[in-house]
Amino acid sequence: MKRFYKKAEVGPSEEERFSVLLDARPIKTPAKIPLELPTERLARAIADEWEAQIDTIDPATMPLMRYAATALDRVSAHREAVIDEIAAYGKSDLLCHRADSPVELVAQQDDVWQPLLEWAAEAYGAKLTVTAGIMPVDQSPKSLEALRTVVSKLNDMTLSGLHGITSITGSVILGLAVVENHMEAVAAWDASQIDERFQADQWGEDEEAATRRANHKAAVLDAARFLALISD
């Protein structure tokens, strides 16, 4: 789509919310829902994304707009399903599936992942069981319900950002750690890549895999930025 507007800016909306105006007209989501945003900072950042479009509008360069639209179009309409989808990562959370060798990799996983599981157990009452390998392990229904309760208390915008981090890293614990400001997004991404980094150090990494990892890292950082901007 070609750029069809001259100016993108922030405008007021209802109930102390903010909108993004294209030539003084408020924009809507792909589902035609008014883009009403919780903070002026987020509205300004999304307006900047629209303003940065040159000749052609490229949605791939507008991650904040995408997360906001997802919150309004998908999360709001299917909130319980989204909560279930995020919380279900607790059944096979990345942090629970450890290598059994070599010892260097086992040590790295234990050093980084175990404190995060202990944090989740203390903060949420969600004690998850660790296993070696990729085979599923039965997690405590009480712990899984505790995770779902935590996720269910988040607003739609936060759920949108959390879903992005959780689905990319494969860990609801890492996602919640970023939401709760327990760890920085870069640290969460690095924690999710212990296996991949170890293998790359041992055997090298092809260009396609490196590009994929770079794109995923950018998406995690975009989600974290979105989460920061929805909070005053």
Residue, then its C-alpha position, 0 to 999 in steps of 0.5 A: m500500500k502506498r503512503f496516502y497521508k501527509k502527517a501522523e500525530v497523536g490525538p486524544s481519545e475517549e476515557e483518557r486514552f490516546s489515538v493516532l491521527l493520519d491527517a487529523r483522522p484517527i486510525k483503526t485496526p485491521a478489524k476496523i476497531p478504533l486504535e485507542l491506546p493507554t498511554e501517550r508514549l505508546a501513541r507517539a511511538i506508533a505515530d512515529e512508526w507511521e511517520a517513518q513510512i516513506d513511499t510504501i507502508d510496510p507493516a513489518t517495520m511497525p511492530l508497536m502498531r502490530y502488538a496494539a492491533t493484536a491486543l484490540d483485534r485478537v486478545s479482546a475478542h478471544r481473551e480466554a483462549v489467549i490466556d489458555e494459550i500462554a499459560a499452556y507453555g507451562k506444561s512444556d516450558l523451555l526452562c524445564h527441559r535440560a540437556d543431560s550432556p555435555v557437562e558444560l551445557v548442563a551447567q549453563q542451563d542450571d546456572v541460568w534457568q534454575p534461579l528463574l524457576e525458583w523465582a516463579a515458584e516463590a512469586y506465583g506458587a508455580k513450582l515446575t518439574v525439571t526433566a532431561g531431554i524433550m520428552p514431556v513431563d507431568q507438571s503439577p495441576k496446581s502449579l499450572e493453575a497458578l500460572r494461568t491465574v497470574v496470566s489472567k490478571l493481565n490486561d489485553m495490551t500486556l497479554s499481547g506483548l507477553h504472548g509475543i515473548t512467550s511464543i518466541t522463547g518457548s517459555v512463559i516463565l521468561g515472558l512473565a519475568v520480562v513483564e514483571n521487570h524481573m529481568e531485562a528483555v536481552a537477558a531473557w532472550d539470551a537465556s532462551q538461546i543457551d542451547e543454540r549458542f552452545q551448538a553454534d560455538q561448537w559447530g558454527e552457524d549457517e547464515e539462515a539460522a543466524t538471520r532467523r535468530a536475529n529476527h526473533k531477538a528483534a521481535v522479543l525486544d519489540a515486545a518488551r518495548f511495547l510492554a514498557l510503553i503501555s506503562d506510565 
